[in-house]
Amino acid sequence: MSSTEPSLGGFNSIRVLVPGTGTRFRCGGLSVALQTARLLSNIRSTEVVTYQDRQVDHPFLDDLLQVAASEDRSLWLVSWGFHVPQLLRRLKGRFVVYQAHSTGYGFDLPPGVPVLAVSRNTLGYWGNRAPRNPLFLLPNALEPQWLERGDREGRGGPRVIDVLVQQRKSSHYVLQRLVPALRARGLRVEVQDGWVDDLVDLFNSAKVFVYDSAEHWRAAGVSEGFGLPPLEAMACGCVVFSSFNSALADTLTPGESAHQIGQGLLSHDVERIAAAVANPRSWKLESSRLYALIETYGEEALLQHWSITLAELDNFFALTASTSEPLLLRSRPPWWLRIRRFIRAFFRRLPIS
C-alpha cells in the first residue's frame, strides 16, 4: 500500500472548487463537493474555493491565482461539468484533478490530468476518451445520517407512506400515469417536491421508493452521475423501483437490490408495486447483503480509498514535476482502421433490399 504522507515534490493541501455555496447553486453536485471537502480535511489540509460568487467564508479563485503556478503546492479538484474546460485552462501548470460525476459534456482532457470517476459508468467513459490519463474510481459516499438513522430493519414503527416519489428528475410516465394509477388502486402515494428538513425521516416513513431518472438525463444531454437517492432509500429499508440508466447500474441489480420501473406495461408496474407494499420484506435484498452494500458506500470505507488515491496522485505529480519525459498521449487508430470504419458507416446508411 502506498504511503498516505505527501512527498517532497507533490502537494501539501487540497482546494475543492465550486462556483458558490449559496442557494442558487444548491444541487447534488454542490452537496457532493462539500462532502468531499469535509472528508478530505481528515487527510490533508482542505478548503472550499469559489470562482463565481465571492463569499466571506471561502477564498476566491482569482485571488489565489496571484500565486505563480511554480510556487503552488495545492491540489485543485474541479468537478462542475460545463465549467471544467475553462477551469483547466486557468489552472494550467498546477496540480489539478477532475472529479467526474456525469458523462456527455463533450470536452476532452489535457494529457496528464487525472480523473476521479464516481461510478464505473463514468470510469468507462473516460477510459475510452482519455485512456492515457491517470484513472481512479472513487464513488460518492452516503452521508452518516443514512447509515446511523436509516431504519433498514423496519423497527421504527408503521410506515404511513405506501409509495414515495421525488418529483425532481422523475419521468412523465411516473408522475402522469403511474402515480394516478397507484392512487386509484387505493395506495397512499407521496410526491415530494421542494425542500425537506429531514429526508431520513421521510424515507423511513415509506414502504416503496420509485426513482425513474432516464428521461430527465436524456433531456439534459448528460448521464446520471451516481444516483444516491436509491441507495439512500435502501439504507432506510425501502423497496426500490428504479430505472437502471448509467451509474445506477453500478449499485442496483434488477430483481435483487432493486426492481425495474416501467417494465413493459403500466398494469405490470401497478401489480408489482402493490405486492411490494403488501409484503415489503419479500421484495428487499437479504439483510446481510444489504448491510454490506450500504457500508461499501459509507464515509469510513471511502475515506480509506481517498487516502490511497491521494498518495498515488501525490507520487504522480511529484514525478511529472521532476522529469522532462513527455506525457503519454492518446494514439490515433491506424489509417486502415479509420477507412474501414468509414466504409462500414457508409453501408449502414444504405437501405435494406
FENWOKA-V821416 format. One record per helix or strand of 2 or more residues. SS is the DSSP state (a for helix, b for strand). FROM is the first residue (numbers start at 1). TO is the last residue. Records with the same first field share a line. If there is no record, write none. Layout:
SS=FROM-TO + FROM-TO
//
This chain:
b=13-18 + 45-50 + 58-60 + 74-78 + 95-100 + 114-117 + 135-137 + 161-166 + 189-192 + 206-211 + 239-242 + 258-260
a=23-25 + 28-40 + 61-64 + 69-71 + 81-90 + 120-129 + 144-149 + 172-184 + 199-204 + 214-220 + 228-235 + 248-251 + 266-278 + 280-283 + 287-296 + 299-322 + 335-348
//
